[in-house]
Amino acid sequence: MSAAQKSECQSGDWQNANLKTDAATVAPAENIGKQYATLQAQFALLGHSLQHTRRADDGRVTFVVSRWNQSRFFSHLNDVRAFLTQIGGAA
């Protein structure tokens, strides 16, 4: 290959084909993808659901752990890990 080639996206248009994500512009919850996915799986094994939301006005990330219509809100992933340990999950 002598020249750089564009990869075609699944929809067939070239509009979104060459989007790159910069680590500085990615939100914290998305920047820790594997850790977050692992925590989601560990909570799922205990019957809980882990989600994250981002406030529209300032972009602050909030983590929500839910089970049986009861929810707990956390602002840091370390607090989520501590709660997982508290309910008997893997640390």
N, C-alpha and C positions, 0 to 999 in steps of 0.2 A: 504494500500500500504506500503510495507516494504522497497522497493528499489525504487530509482528514476528511472522513465521511460522516455525514449526519445519519443518525439512526432514526428510522421512522417509528413513530409511536403507534400504538394499537389502533387508534381511531383513523389513521391514515393521513391526518393533517400534520403539518410540521410545526404547528404553533407551540406545543409543549415538549418537543423532542429533545431539546438541549438545555433543559432547566438543571441548574446545579444548586445544591444547598450548601451554604457556608455555615460552618460551625458557630460563628459569632451571631448569625441571624436566626438560628434555630432556637425555639423556646426550650427551656430546661427540661420539660417533660419529654420532648421529642429527642433531645440530645442524649438522653440516658436510655435509649430504646431497649437494649437487651436486659438491663436491670429492671426496668419497668415491666417488661413482658414476663420475666421470671417471677416477679412479685404477683402479677396477675394470676399466673398459673398456681402459685402457692396458695393464694387466697381462694381460688376456685376449688382446690382440693379440700378446703375446709367449708365449702358452701357459701363463700362470700364473693362479692363482686367488687373489683377495683377499677375505678374510672378516674380520669382527670379532666378538668375543665379549665378554661382560660377566661378571665374577666375581660369584657370588651373595652372598658375604659383605660385600664393600665396594663393589661396583659399578664396579670399575676396568675400563677398556676395553683389550683387547689385540687387535692386528691380526695376522692370520696370512696369510702368502703361501706358497702351495703349488704344487709342480709335481713330477710323477713320484714321488709318495710321499715327498717331502722338503719340510719346512716350515721357515719362519723366523718368529719371533715378534718383534713390535715393540710398544712401549708408546706411541709418539708417531707421529702422521701424518707429521711431517717426516722421521722415520727411514724410513718407507715410501717417501716420495718419493726419498730418497737411494738406497735400494736399487733403485728403478726406474731411476734414472739409471745406476747401477752395472751393471745387466744390459743396458743399451742402449736403454732406453725414453725417451720424451719427458720432458723435465724440467718 
